[in-house]
Amino acid sequence: MNEGTSPAGEKLQKVLARAGLGSRREMERAIEAGRVTVNGQVAELGERATDSDQVALDGRPLPAAEDSRCRVILYNKPMGEICSRHDPEGRPTVYDRLPRLRSGRWISVGRLDFNTSGLLLFTNSGELANKLMHPSSVIDREYLVRIQGKVDDEMKRRLLTGVLLEDGVARFTDIVESGGEGSNRWYYCAVMEGRNREVRRLWESQGVRVSRLKRVRYGNVFIPSNVRVGQWIEMEPRDIDELCVTAGLPKLGQRPLTQAEKQSLQRQRRKLRKPPQAKGKNQKSRNRK
């Protein structure tokens, strides 16, 4: 290679993450463990690969280019579903309703707890998922919350300035009242991080109770009015490009979905309209929000 010439190909962990096989860090560990081969040879960390190279993880080759297209699902999560792939208690999970992938896996962009509803994003790109969740991307999340208890200006000032929680100082970047009656008031509030139960813990640190919580926005992505609770919709390539820009990644410039792909997704959505039942023998079905 001539001096000053860029090395050919992309870093191997990036190629694997983009194929939806895990995060870059997970793929780095897989390379270090000798689970990745390039053209039949065990790969080393720092190695690069081009489109002409044959890359495999655990002996299985990467999916073909048409199967590795970056995809993003917008899901309107109901209450009563968990964000794990499997639950020992047999409760429904958010993955129960998602369309099947021919290769790779869906990766959740953050999580919502069992009693929280609203916007969840899923992608088959580990790189995009990690960038969307990483604090350095500075992406805010907006929630609609119903509070039981008195909320005054001093309380809002504390929540906007910063409150010390058990895992450090946290704060809202915005709080806007949205109506209600008596001691039950609705508020829109935004946070810049995705800590576990952060919104609930912030409000409850002030002695009030959160009775309803719904995420309505992630960065510049809102829940479309036509996507009801428990439904999902696949984002178009142009919208995925906007999401990449939000995450600090270059646009992908992918082709639009074909009519056949759209019809296939519509069929999957129709099959998944019926809410999943709890899997445990003695479990009752959870009510949806």
Sequence and secondary structure as in RCSB ss.txt:
>XXXX:A:sequence
MNEGTSPAGEKLQKVLARAGLGSRREMERAIEAGRVTVNGQVAELGERATDSDQVALDGRPLPAAEDSRCRVILY
NKPMGEICSRHDPEGRPTVYDRLPRLRSGRWISVGRLDFNTSGLLLFTNSGELANKLMHPSSVIDREYLVRIQGK
VDDEMKRRLLTGVLLEDGVARFTDIVESGGEGSNRWYYCAVMEGRNREVRRLWESQGVRVSRLKRVRYGNVFIPS
NVRVGQWIEMEPRDIDELCVTAGLPKLGQRPLTQAEKQSLQRQRRKLRKPPQAKGKNQKSRNRK
>XXXX:A:secstr
  TT   SSEEHHHHHHHTTSS HHHHHHHHHTT EEETTEE  TT EE TTS EEETTEE   TTTS   EEEE
EE TT BSSS  TT   BGGGGS   SSS  EEES   TT EEEEEEES HHHHHHHHSGGG   EEEEEEEES 
  HHHHHHHHH EEETTEEE  SEEEEEEEETTEEEEEEEES   TTHHHHHHHTTT EEEEEEEEEETTEE  T
T  TT EEE  HHHHHHHHHHTT          HHHHHHHHHHHHHT S     STT       
